[in-house]
């Protein structure tokens, strides 16, 4: 392979790489920013859960004795 042929291949390859890089940079700069997706809100009935735990362990007449609370928590 002659020197000039090798130079032509190098130039062609360099032009292709430049084009790919330019296209990528353009897409990053001018591309649309990703919109952050909002997560769906799931109602967990937290206050009801709190009341349930309170009644099970800390009420005047608890469902579970203090020993059970210490074992679980």
C-alpha positions, 0 to 999 in steps of 0.5 A: 500500500502506498503512502498516498493511499494510506493518507487517503484512508486516514483522511476519510476515517478522520472525516467520518469520526469528525462527522460522528462526533459533531452529530453527537455534540449537536444532539447533546446541545440541541436535544430536548432535555429529559423530563423527569417523570413524576412518581405515582402517589400511593395512599398508604393510610399512614395515620391509620397505621400509626393509630393501629400500632399505638393501640396494639402496643401503647394503649391502656389495654394493649393487644400485645404485652411489653415483652412482645414489643421489645422482641419485635422492635 
